[in-house]
Amino acid sequence: MSTGVLQQKPGTGGTLGRGPGDVAPGDGGRGDGAPGIIGDTARFGLLAFLGTISMLFIGFTSAYLIRRASMDWRPLRAPGILWLNTAVLLASSVTLQAARKRLREWDLRALLPWVGATGALGALFLAGQVLAWRTLAARGVFLASNPHNSFFYMLTGLHGLHLLGGLVWLAAVLVQVRRMAYTPGEDGLRLFATYWHFLGALWLYLLVLLFVL
């Protein structure tokens, strides 16, 4: 028999060999290994993006530390809601980890509520941030009032913008969950979790920088 002909399983119509269109383990649904390459590229791209974000905030940190020595610097008292917002964001990381566990176990019925809870907590965090900014504005604390105010609005605003992008990504995740587009046994939420946990760690860093140092 030539190598181009595949034997069939009796009565099933299946094949015992592997042809050009068949799927090998780890191919993720194709026989050419492309999804593995795509996955590596996506991980590299995400890490490069996170590196860019890190360098951006490191640059702002340097400017912040230098600007603190100016004579017009007046410390900003943190709005109490910031601590509640922090708890909400950390809780969203917990629900995301629960969603990853359900996905690895292929418990799709429980997966959707955990992913939805992560999105709801993320949206609640952003709403809390808007409320914090409005509270400060009501106290007469504006962007141009003094340098500490400026850095607070700028850094928390940048963080909120990146978290909003995370919510858009999460909406795409929800669509994938509903379509059952993930592979059983694999951690299909790993890339998103890396980004989301990074934003949580970045938020803690900003709190320390702005109100603890």
C-alpha beads as a LAMMPS data file, in Angstrom:
LAMMPS data file: protein, C-alpha beads

213 atoms
212 bonds

1 atom types
1 bond types

-500.0 500.0 xlo xhi
-500.0 500.0 ylo yhi
-500.0 500.0 zlo zhi

Masses

1 110.0

Atoms # bond

1 1 1 0.000 0.000 0.000
2 1 1 1.277 3.475 -0.817
3 1 1 1.874 5.950 1.979
4 1 1 -0.861 8.232 0.692
5 1 1 -3.621 5.683 1.447
6 1 1 -5.060 5.405 4.977
7 1 1 -6.697 2.337 6.433
8 1 1 -10.214 2.697 7.721
9 1 1 -11.561 1.350 11.006
10 1 1 -14.238 -1.194 10.206
11 1 1 -17.704 0.262 10.469
12 1 1 -16.595 3.670 11.687
13 1 1 -15.252 5.474 8.651
14 1 1 -12.324 6.621 10.828
15 1 1 -8.637 6.303 9.984
16 1 1 -5.795 4.456 11.589
17 1 1 -3.140 6.522 9.884
18 1 1 -2.567 10.223 9.755
19 1 1 -2.974 12.226 6.626
20 1 1 -2.392 15.875 5.808
21 1 1 -5.729 16.943 7.308
22 1 1 -5.540 14.866 10.480
23 1 1 -4.831 16.317 13.891
24 1 1 -1.832 15.437 15.978
25 1 1 -1.830 15.823 19.772
26 1 1 -0.938 19.362 20.699
27 1 1 -1.881 20.800 17.314
28 1 1 -4.961 22.401 18.875
29 1 1 -7.292 21.487 16.035
30 1 1 -4.984 21.466 12.986
31 1 1 -2.436 19.078 11.673
32 1 1 0.302 21.547 10.797
33 1 1 1.289 22.607 14.310
34 1 1 0.358 26.219 13.551
35 1 1 -1.672 26.836 16.745
36 1 1 1.401 26.062 18.844
37 1 1 3.393 28.640 16.889
38 1 1 0.539 31.122 17.175
39 1 1 0.344 30.499 20.918
40 1 1 4.068 31.161 21.350
41 1 1 3.775 34.330 19.291
42 1 1 0.812 35.519 21.358
43 1 1 2.698 34.927 24.612
44 1 1 5.721 36.782 23.316
45 1 1 3.558 39.653 22.099
46 1 1 1.789 39.911 25.453
47 1 1 5.049 39.892 27.401
48 1 1 6.475 42.558 25.101
49 1 1 3.358 44.660 25.631
50 1 1 3.554 44.258 29.407
51 1 1 7.213 45.241 29.229
52 1 1 6.237 48.409 27.377
53 1 1 3.622 49.244 30.002
54 1 1 6.177 48.633 32.750
55 1 1 8.688 50.962 31.138
56 1 1 5.976 53.621 30.786
57 1 1 5.143 53.514 34.482
58 1 1 8.822 53.338 35.454
59 1 1 9.335 56.570 33.532
60 1 1 6.443 58.195 35.363
61 1 1 7.839 56.908 38.661
62 1 1 11.169 58.611 38.015
63 1 1 9.423 61.875 37.180
64 1 1 7.224 61.516 40.268
65 1 1 10.159 61.013 42.641
66 1 1 12.014 63.993 41.201
67 1 1 8.937 66.226 41.266
68 1 1 8.264 65.455 44.928
69 1 1 11.267 67.629 45.865
70 1 1 9.599 70.781 44.482
71 1 1 8.431 73.530 46.805
72 1 1 4.842 73.459 45.506
73 1 1 4.328 69.786 46.409
74 1 1 1.342 69.222 48.716
75 1 1 0.484 65.653 49.719
76 1 1 -2.885 64.340 48.574
77 1 1 -5.055 62.477 51.065
78 1 1 -6.296 59.260 49.496
79 1 1 -10.089 58.938 49.135
80 1 1 -11.388 56.120 51.313
81 1 1 -13.058 54.444 48.344
82 1 1 -9.639 53.604 46.875
83 1 1 -9.202 50.870 49.476
84 1 1 -12.586 49.396 48.612
85 1 1 -11.660 49.535 44.931
86 1 1 -8.457 47.673 45.753
87 1 1 -10.402 44.891 47.468
88 1 1 -12.729 44.641 44.448
89 1 1 -9.831 44.343 41.996
90 1 1 -8.095 41.690 44.097
91 1 1 -11.373 39.783 44.335
92 1 1 -11.590 39.782 40.529
93 1 1 -8.227 37.991 40.412
94 1 1 -9.615 35.345 42.767
95 1 1 -12.698 34.771 40.607
96 1 1 -10.505 34.586 37.511
97 1 1 -8.393 31.861 39.095
98 1 1 -11.597 29.986 39.927
99 1 1 -12.649 30.302 36.269
100 1 1 -9.306 28.892 35.101
101 1 1 -9.754 25.913 37.401
102 1 1 -13.250 25.244 36.039
103 1 1 -11.964 25.459 32.472
104 1 1 -9.154 22.978 33.114
105 1 1 -11.729 20.632 34.632
106 1 1 -14.025 21.293 31.638
107 1 1 -16.848 22.341 33.952
108 1 1 -18.449 24.715 31.492
109 1 1 -21.622 25.201 33.518
110 1 1 -19.619 26.673 36.409
111 1 1 -17.110 28.431 34.150
112 1 1 -19.431 31.096 32.773
113 1 1 -20.530 32.525 36.183
114 1 1 -16.900 32.840 37.338
115 1 1 -15.854 34.619 34.151
116 1 1 -18.902 36.867 34.433
117 1 1 -18.047 37.648 38.064
118 1 1 -14.547 38.673 37.000
119 1 1 -15.959 41.089 34.447
120 1 1 -18.521 42.486 36.883
121 1 1 -15.841 43.138 39.509
122 1 1 -13.599 44.775 36.922
123 1 1 -16.429 47.068 35.838
124 1 1 -17.196 47.821 39.499
125 1 1 -13.561 48.798 40.026
126 1 1 -13.720 51.272 37.142
127 1 1 -16.994 52.699 38.479
128 1 1 -15.327 53.092 41.867
129 1 1 -12.436 54.934 40.258
130 1 1 -14.798 57.375 38.572
131 1 1 -16.468 57.918 41.948
132 1 1 -13.059 58.538 43.558
133 1 1 -12.218 61.160 40.929
134 1 1 -15.597 62.839 41.399
135 1 1 -15.148 62.833 45.180
136 1 1 -11.804 64.577 44.816
137 1 1 -13.259 67.100 42.386
138 1 1 -16.024 67.860 44.874
139 1 1 -13.308 68.609 47.444
140 1 1 -11.667 71.029 45.030
141 1 1 -8.863 68.613 44.144
142 1 1 -8.283 68.945 40.409
143 1 1 -5.635 67.819 37.965
144 1 1 -3.781 71.124 37.951
145 1 1 -4.176 71.935 41.659
146 1 1 -0.695 70.699 42.573
147 1 1 1.833 68.133 41.280
148 1 1 0.661 65.287 43.528
149 1 1 -2.880 65.674 42.226
150 1 1 -1.616 65.663 38.654
151 1 1 0.306 62.414 39.118
152 1 1 -2.649 60.788 40.877
153 1 1 -5.108 61.554 38.087
154 1 1 -2.621 60.692 35.365
155 1 1 -1.360 57.386 36.796
156 1 1 -4.736 56.080 37.929
157 1 1 -6.262 57.201 34.636
158 1 1 -3.652 55.286 32.633
159 1 1 -4.213 52.228 34.773
160 1 1 -7.972 52.515 34.281
161 1 1 -7.516 52.782 30.530
162 1 1 -5.512 49.556 30.441
163 1 1 -8.068 47.838 32.652
164 1 1 -10.827 48.955 30.297
165 1 1 -8.879 47.221 27.524
166 1 1 -8.810 44.132 29.729
167 1 1 -12.598 44.219 29.991
168 1 1 -12.859 44.314 26.199
169 1 1 -10.612 41.241 26.084
170 1 1 -12.793 39.608 28.746
171 1 1 -15.872 40.206 26.607
172 1 1 -14.149 38.233 23.836
173 1 1 -13.397 35.502 26.385
174 1 1 -17.090 35.324 27.282
175 1 1 -17.953 34.832 23.614
176 1 1 -15.418 32.006 23.401
177 1 1 -16.856 30.403 26.524
178 1 1 -20.376 30.506 25.129
179 1 1 -19.174 28.930 21.893
180 1 1 -17.208 26.283 23.836
181 1 1 -14.212 27.204 21.697
182 1 1 -11.593 26.153 24.242
183 1 1 -9.765 22.835 24.282
184 1 1 -10.649 20.460 27.148
185 1 1 -7.886 20.143 29.722
186 1 1 -5.968 23.221 28.558
187 1 1 -5.649 26.561 30.341
188 1 1 -7.237 28.718 27.669
189 1 1 -7.400 31.710 30.014
190 1 1 -3.681 31.818 30.785
191 1 1 -2.798 34.792 28.590
192 1 1 -5.732 36.844 29.789
193 1 1 -4.973 35.935 33.410
194 1 1 -1.378 37.084 32.955
195 1 1 -2.583 40.490 31.783
196 1 1 -5.274 40.806 34.445
197 1 1 -3.008 39.842 37.350
198 1 1 -0.384 42.253 36.028
199 1 1 -2.915 45.080 36.267
200 1 1 -3.732 44.052 39.831
201 1 1 -0.052 44.123 40.803
202 1 1 0.389 47.455 39.020
203 1 1 -2.477 48.948 41.000
204 1 1 -0.908 47.888 44.309
205 1 1 2.360 49.431 43.156
206 1 1 0.629 52.725 42.364
207 1 1 -1.003 52.858 45.788
208 1 1 2.353 52.368 47.479
209 1 1 3.994 54.965 45.244
210 1 1 1.296 57.602 45.646
211 1 1 0.264 57.219 49.278
212 1 1 2.769 55.106 51.230
213 1 1 6.202 56.361 50.194

Bonds

1 1 1 2
2 1 2 3
3 1 3 4
4 1 4 5
5 1 5 6
6 1 6 7
7 1 7 8
8 1 8 9
9 1 9 10
10 1 10 11
11 1 11 12
12 1 12 13
13 1 13 14
14 1 14 15
15 1 15 16
16 1 16 17
17 1 17 18
18 1 18 19
19 1 19 20
20 1 20 21
21 1 21 22
22 1 22 23
23 1 23 24
24 1 24 25
25 1 25 26
26 1 26 27
27 1 27 28
28 1 28 29
29 1 29 30
30 1 30 31
31 1 31 32
32 1 32 33
33 1 33 34
34 1 34 35
35 1 35 36
36 1 36 37
37 1 37 38
38 1 38 39
39 1 39 40
40 1 40 41
41 1 41 42
42 1 42 43
43 1 43 44
44 1 44 45
45 1 45 46
46 1 46 47
47 1 47 48
48 1 48 49
49 1 49 50
50 1 50 51
51 1 51 52
52 1 52 53
53 1 53 54
54 1 54 55
55 1 55 56
56 1 56 57
57 1 57 58
58 1 58 59
59 1 59 60
60 1 60 61
61 1 61 62
62 1 62 63
63 1 63 64
64 1 64 65
65 1 65 66
66 1 66 67
67 1 67 68
68 1 68 69
69 1 69 70
70 1 70 71
71 1 71 72
72 1 72 73
73 1 73 74
74 1 74 75
75 1 75 76
76 1 76 77
77 1 77 78
78 1 78 79
79 1 79 80
80 1 80 81
81 1 81 82
82 1 82 83
83 1 83 84
84 1 84 85
85 1 85 86
86 1 86 87
87 1 87 88
88 1 88 89
89 1 89 90
90 1 90 91
91 1 91 92
92 1 92 93
93 1 93 94
94 1 94 95
95 1 95 96
96 1 96 97
97 1 97 98
98 1 98 99
99 1 99 100
100 1 100 101
101 1 101 102
102 1 102 103
103 1 103 104
104 1 104 105
105 1 105 106
106 1 106 107
107 1 107 108
108 1 108 109
109 1 109 110
110 1 110 111
111 1 111 112
112 1 112 113
113 1 113 114
114 1 114 115
115 1 115 116
116 1 116 117
117 1 117 118
118 1 118 119
119 1 119 120
120 1 120 121
121 1 121 122
122 1 122 123
123 1 123 124
124 1 124 125
125 1 125 126
126 1 126 127
127 1 127 128
128 1 128 129
129 1 129 130
130 1 130 131
131 1 131 132
132 1 132 133
133 1 133 134
134 1 134 135
135 1 135 136
136 1 136 137
137 1 137 138
138 1 138 139
139 1 139 140
140 1 140 141
141 1 141 142
142 1 142 143
143 1 143 144
144 1 144 145
145 1 145 146
146 1 146 147
147 1 147 148
148 1 148 149
149 1 149 150
150 1 150 151
151 1 151 152
152 1 152 153
153 1 153 154
154 1 154 155
155 1 155 156
156 1 156 157
157 1 157 158
158 1 158 159
159 1 159 160
160 1 160 161
161 1 161 162
162 1 162 163
163 1 163 164
164 1 164 165
165 1 165 166
166 1 166 167
167 1 167 168
168 1 168 169
169 1 169 170
170 1 170 171
171 1 171 172
172 1 172 173
173 1 173 174
174 1 174 175
175 1 175 176
176 1 176 177
177 1 177 178
178 1 178 179
179 1 179 180
180 1 180 181
181 1 181 182
182 1 182 183
183 1 183 184
184 1 184 185
185 1 185 186
186 1 186 187
187 1 187 188
188 1 188 189
189 1 189 190
190 1 190 191
191 1 191 192
192 1 192 193
193 1 193 194
194 1 194 195
195 1 195 196
196 1 196 197
197 1 197 198
198 1 198 199
199 1 199 200
200 1 200 201
201 1 201 202
202 1 202 203
203 1 203 204
204 1 204 205
205 1 205 206
206 1 206 207
207 1 207 208
208 1 208 209
209 1 209 210
210 1 210 211
211 1 211 212
212 1 212 213
